[in-house]
Amino acid sequence: MAMMKDDISHEEYRSKLANVADLAVSYINTGNGYFRMRDAFNQLAEQCGANKGINDEATVGRRKLLAQSVCIECISRLSNHSNDRLQGELYVIAEDISTRRGRHR
């Protein structure tokens, strides 16, 4: 399968996922950096195609899968409670697709 010019390589995806995970761990541990984490997550979602669902429900589902990938990256660095809290925070970000399409609440 040929990659489109906007697609990212697997190595680049892993690097960006690790960056989001680092920001997420920092946010959960310190309470600071929510917007940096959110922006990095949204940028990764755009670059890896998670925002390209056939409808809003599919897009949210794809973004939630990406959120789960971030949580998996964080498992070894967070307690179960903190990881559950992170998953909840990332699901809120994943469900907010209004910024992706320029809609306002």
Residue frames as a rotation matrix with the C-alpha (Angstrom) as fourth column:
MET 1
0.585 0.811 0.000 0.00
0.811 -0.585 0.000 0.00
0.000 0.000 -1.000 0.00
ALA 2
-0.293 -0.682 0.670 1.45
0.662 -0.651 -0.373 3.35
0.690 0.334 0.642 -1.02
MET 3
-0.192 0.168 -0.967 1.65
0.872 -0.424 -0.247 6.07
-0.451 -0.890 -0.065 1.60
MET 4
0.660 0.431 0.616 0.05
0.635 -0.758 -0.149 9.42
0.403 0.489 -0.774 0.91
LYS 5
-0.184 -0.822 0.538 2.20
0.304 -0.568 -0.765 12.49
0.935 0.023 0.354 1.44
ASP 6
0.112 0.297 0.948 0.33
-0.722 -0.632 0.283 13.35
0.683 -0.716 0.143 4.66
ASP 7
0.896 0.194 -0.399 0.83
0.067 0.830 0.554 9.89
0.439 -0.523 0.731 6.20
ILE 8
0.342 -0.809 0.479 3.54
-0.939 -0.318 0.133 9.47
0.045 -0.495 -0.868 8.79
SER 9
-0.182 -0.500 -0.847 5.96
-0.395 0.825 -0.403 6.57
0.900 0.261 -0.348 9.03
HIS 10
0.617 0.387 -0.685 5.68
0.359 0.637 0.682 3.98
0.700 -0.667 0.254 11.77
GLU 11
-0.277 -0.817 -0.506 8.84
0.904 -0.043 -0.426 5.32
0.326 -0.576 0.750 13.42
GLU 12
-0.806 0.025 0.592 7.49
-0.059 -0.998 -0.038 8.86
0.590 -0.065 0.805 13.39
TYR 13
0.272 0.962 0.015 4.16
-0.264 0.060 0.963 7.62
0.925 -0.266 0.271 14.80
ARG 14
0.426 -0.163 -0.890 5.95
0.744 0.623 0.242 5.79
0.515 -0.765 0.386 17.64
SER 15
-0.671 -0.740 -0.044 8.03
0.663 -0.572 -0.483 8.89
0.332 -0.353 0.875 18.40
LYS 16
-0.587 0.524 0.618 5.01
-0.379 -0.851 0.362 11.18
0.716 -0.021 0.698 18.49
LEU 17
0.496 0.750 -0.439 3.05
0.035 0.488 0.872 8.66
0.868 -0.448 0.216 20.56
ALA 18
0.009 -0.593 -0.805 5.92
0.929 0.302 -0.212 8.53
0.369 -0.746 0.554 23.06
ASN 19
-0.865 -0.303 0.400 5.92
0.206 -0.941 -0.267 12.35
0.457 -0.148 0.877 23.18
VAL 20
-0.022 0.935 0.354 2.18
-0.466 -0.323 0.824 12.45
0.885 -0.146 0.443 23.94
ALA 21
0.539 0.182 -0.822 2.72
0.485 0.732 0.479 9.77
0.689 -0.657 0.306 26.60
ASP 22
-0.503 -0.793 -0.344 5.52
0.789 -0.258 -0.558 11.83
0.354 -0.552 0.755 28.20
LEU 23
-0.755 0.289 0.589 3.28
-0.282 -0.954 0.107 14.91
0.592 -0.085 0.801 28.28
ALA 24
0.303 0.932 -0.198 0.42
-0.243 0.277 0.930 12.83
0.921 -0.233 0.311 29.68
VAL 25
0.219 -0.305 -0.927 2.53
0.820 0.573 0.005 11.40
0.529 -0.761 0.376 32.51
SER 26
-0.830 -0.553 0.075 3.80
0.453 -0.746 -0.488 14.86
0.326 -0.371 0.870 33.33
TYR 27
-0.413 0.762 0.499 0.25
-0.472 -0.648 0.598 16.22
0.779 0.012 0.627 33.38
ILE 28
0.514 0.651 -0.558 -1.08
0.110 0.595 0.796 13.43
0.851 -0.471 0.235 35.61
ASN 29
0.037 -0.600 -0.799 1.86
0.920 0.333 -0.207 13.70
0.391 -0.727 0.564 38.04
THR 30
-0.837 -0.496 -0.232 1.97
0.547 -0.777 -0.313 17.51
-0.025 -0.389 0.921 38.30
GLY 31
0.125 0.950 -0.285 -1.46
0.762 -0.276 -0.586 18.75
-0.635 -0.144 -0.759 37.25
ASN 32
0.156 -0.162 -0.974 0.22
-0.390 -0.917 0.089 21.09
-0.908 0.366 -0.206 34.76
GLY 33
-0.761 -0.586 -0.277 0.43
-0.424 0.126 0.897 20.83
-0.491 0.800 -0.344 30.99
TYR 34
-0.064 0.822 0.565 -3.12
0.284 0.558 -0.780 19.79
-0.957 0.110 -0.269 30.07
PHE 35
0.729 0.429 -0.534 -3.24
-0.305 -0.496 -0.813 22.01
-0.613 0.755 -0.231 27.00
ARG 36
-0.204 -0.862 -0.464 0.18
-0.949 0.058 0.310 20.86
-0.240 0.504 -0.830 25.75
MET 37
-0.746 -0.014 0.666 -0.97
-0.048 0.998 -0.034 17.24
-0.664 -0.057 -0.745 26.11
ARG 38
0.269 0.951 0.153 -4.28
0.234 0.089 -0.968 18.00
-0.934 0.296 -0.199 24.40
ASP 39
0.566 -0.086 -0.820 -2.65
-0.692 -0.591 -0.415 19.81
-0.449 0.802 -0.394 21.52
ALA 40
-0.559 -0.820 -0.120 -0.05
-0.785 0.477 0.396 17.06
-0.267 0.315 -0.910 21.02
PHE 41
-0.506 0.472 0.722 -2.81
0.210 0.879 -0.428 14.42
-0.837 -0.065 -0.544 21.09
ASN 42
0.566 0.796 -0.215 -4.92
0.023 -0.276 -0.961 16.33
-0.824 0.539 -0.174 18.56
GLN 43
0.198 -0.589 -0.784 -1.91
-0.933 -0.360 0.034 16.85
-0.302 0.724 -0.620 16.30
LEU 44
-0.804 -0.498 0.323 -1.07
-0.416 0.861 0.291 13.13
-0.424 0.100 -0.900 16.42
ALA 45
-0.113 0.859 0.499 -4.72
0.289 0.509 -0.811 12.23
-0.951 0.052 -0.306 15.75
GLU 46
0.673 0.335 -0.660 -4.66
-0.438 -0.538 -0.720 14.41
-0.596 0.774 -0.215 12.66
GLN 47
-0.074 -0.834 -0.546 -1.34
-0.983 -0.030 0.179 13.11
-0.166 0.550 -0.818 11.39
CYS 48
-0.867 -0.315 0.386 -2.05
-0.301 0.949 0.098 9.41
-0.398 -0.031 -0.917 11.90
GLY 49
-0.758 0.588 -0.281 -5.53
-0.221 0.173 0.960 9.50
0.613 0.790 -0.001 10.37
ALA 50
-0.783 0.480 -0.395 -7.58
0.609 0.466 -0.642 9.06
-0.124 -0.743 -0.658 13.53
ASN 51
-0.487 0.604 -0.632 -9.65
-0.170 -0.775 -0.609 12.08
-0.857 -0.189 0.479 12.49
LYS 52
-0.695 0.142 -0.705 -10.68
-0.719 -0.106 0.687 10.46
0.022 0.984 0.176 9.22
GLY 53
-0.700 0.545 0.461 -13.68
0.233 0.785 -0.574 8.42
-0.675 -0.295 -0.676 10.32
ILE 54
-0.738 0.458 0.496 -16.63
0.580 0.054 0.813 8.05
0.346 0.887 -0.305 7.95
ASN 55
0.356 0.804 0.476 -18.82
0.242 -0.571 0.784 9.95
0.903 -0.164 -0.398 10.42
ASP 56
0.138 -0.303 0.943 -18.50
-0.760 -0.643 -0.096 11.61
0.636 -0.703 -0.319 13.84
GLU 57
0.823 0.231 0.519 -19.09
-0.534 0.624 0.571 8.36
-0.192 -0.747 0.637 15.73
ALA 58
0.829 -0.558 0.024 -16.37
0.515 0.747 -0.422 6.56
0.218 0.362 0.906 13.80
THR 59
0.190 -0.773 0.605 -13.99
-0.024 -0.620 -0.784 9.47
0.981 0.134 -0.137 14.27
VAL 60
0.367 -0.006 0.930 -14.54
-0.896 -0.270 0.351 9.48
0.249 -0.963 -0.104 18.03
GLY 61
0.972 0.022 0.236 -13.98
-0.090 0.956 0.281 5.72
-0.219 -0.294 0.930 18.07
ARG 62
0.566 -0.814 0.128 -10.70
0.529 0.240 -0.814 6.06
0.632 0.529 0.567 16.21
ARG 63
0.060 -0.525 0.849 -9.59
-0.439 -0.778 -0.450 8.85
0.896 -0.346 -0.277 18.55
LYS 64
0.669 0.217 0.711 -10.48
-0.742 0.249 0.622 6.71
-0.043 -0.944 0.328 21.59
LEU 65
0.912 -0.409 -0.028 -8.30
0.397 0.900 -0.180 3.91
0.099 0.153 0.983 20.20
LEU 66
0.156 -0.872 0.463 -5.46
0.218 -0.427 -0.878 6.41
0.963 0.238 0.124 19.98
ALA 67
0.281 0.021 0.959 -6.16
-0.820 -0.514 0.252 7.45
0.498 -0.858 -0.127 23.59
GLN 68
0.963 0.081 0.256 -5.87
-0.205 0.839 0.503 3.80
-0.174 -0.537 0.825 24.62
SER 69
0.586 -0.809 0.040 -2.53
0.563 0.371 -0.738 3.58
0.583 0.455 0.673 22.83
VAL 70
0.017 -0.549 0.836 -1.29
-0.393 -0.773 -0.499 6.54
0.920 -0.320 -0.229 24.86
CYS 71
0.579 0.273 0.768 -2.46
-0.812 0.116 0.571 4.88
0.067 -0.955 0.289 28.09
ILE 72
0.959 -0.275 -0.070 -0.67
0.272 0.961 -0.048 1.66
0.081 0.027 0.996 27.14
GLU 73
0.211 -0.921 0.327 2.53
0.298 -0.257 -0.919 3.65
0.931 0.292 0.220 26.68
CYS 74
-0.081 -0.188 0.979 2.04
-0.673 -0.714 -0.193 5.06
0.735 -0.675 -0.069 30.21
ILE 75
0.752 0.525 -0.398 1.24
-0.104 0.692 0.714 1.81
0.650 -0.496 0.575 32.06
SER 76
0.250 -0.730 -0.636 4.73
0.790 0.533 -0.302 1.30
0.559 -0.427 0.711 33.45
ARG 77
-0.708 -0.613 0.350 4.98
0.367 -0.744 -0.559 4.89
0.603 -0.268 0.752 34.68
LEU 78
-0.418 0.649 0.636 1.60
-0.742 -0.648 0.172 5.38
0.523 -0.400 0.752 36.36
SER 79
-0.845 0.266 0.464 -0.39
-0.208 0.635 -0.744 3.64
-0.492 -0.725 -0.481 39.06
ASN 80
-0.653 0.677 0.340 -3.63
0.755 0.545 0.364 1.92
0.061 0.495 -0.867 38.06
HIS 81
0.232 0.762 -0.604 -5.62
0.765 -0.527 -0.371 4.81
-0.601 -0.376 -0.705 39.52
SER 82
-0.148 -0.376 -0.915 -3.55
-0.204 -0.894 0.400 7.42
-0.968 0.246 0.056 37.67
ASN 83
-0.972 -0.205 0.111 -3.77
0.048 0.291 0.956 5.49
-0.228 0.935 -0.273 34.41
ASP 84
-0.268 0.952 0.150 -7.56
0.960 0.277 -0.040 5.27
-0.080 0.134 -0.988 34.77
ARG 85
0.297 0.316 -0.901 -7.66
0.376 -0.906 -0.194 9.01
-0.878 -0.281 -0.388 35.42
LEU 86
-0.606 -0.604 -0.518 -5.52
-0.291 -0.437 0.851 9.62
-0.740 0.667 0.089 32.35
GLN 87
-0.833 0.343 0.434 -7.79
0.552 0.565 0.613 7.45
-0.035 0.750 -0.660 30.22
GLY 88
0.168 0.946 -0.277 -10.78
0.899 -0.263 -0.351 9.48
-0.405 -0.190 -0.894 31.36
GLU 89
0.111 -0.220 -0.969 -9.03
-0.055 -0.975 0.215 12.74
-0.992 0.030 -0.120 30.52
LEU 90
-0.848 -0.505 -0.158 -7.95
-0.197 0.026 0.980 11.47
-0.491 0.863 -0.122 27.10
TYR 91
-0.513 0.746 0.425 -11.45
0.850 0.513 0.125 10.18
-0.124 0.425 -0.897 26.34
VAL 92
0.389 0.615 -0.686 -12.80
0.484 -0.770 -0.417 13.68
-0.784 -0.170 -0.597 26.97
ILE 93
-0.270 -0.574 -0.773 -10.24
-0.457 -0.630 0.628 15.02
-0.847 0.523 -0.092 24.50
ALA 94
-0.934 -0.121 0.335 -11.02
0.184 0.640 0.746 12.23
-0.305 0.758 -0.576 22.03
GLU 95
-0.164 0.970 0.180 -14.74
0.929 0.213 -0.302 12.96
-0.332 0.118 -0.936 22.17
ASP 96
0.361 0.246 -0.900 -14.21
0.107 -0.969 -0.222 16.67
-0.927 -0.016 -0.376 21.46
ILE 97
-0.295 -0.428 0.854 -14.08
0.876 0.236 0.420 16.71
-0.381 0.872 0.306 17.69
SER 98
0.765 0.636 -0.105 -15.56
0.559 -0.736 -0.383 20.22
-0.321 0.234 -0.918 17.46
THR 99
0.349 -0.713 -0.608 -12.08
-0.328 -0.701 0.634 21.76
-0.878 -0.022 -0.478 17.20
ARG 100
-0.491 -0.556 0.671 -11.23
0.363 0.569 0.738 19.41
-0.791 0.606 -0.078 14.35
ARG 101
-0.237 0.507 0.829 -14.05
0.969 0.064 0.237 20.70
0.067 0.860 -0.506 12.19
GLY 102
-0.876 -0.213 0.432 -14.06
0.233 -0.972 -0.007 24.30
0.421 0.094 0.902 13.39
ARG 103
0.190 0.982 0.019 -17.32
0.356 -0.087 0.930 23.97
0.915 -0.170 -0.366 15.32
HIS 104
-0.770 -0.365 0.523 -17.82
-0.310 -0.503 -0.807 25.81
0.558 -0.784 0.274 18.57
ARG 105
-0.571 0.551 -0.609 -19.74
0.769 0.619 -0.161 24.70
0.288 -0.560 -0.777 21.60
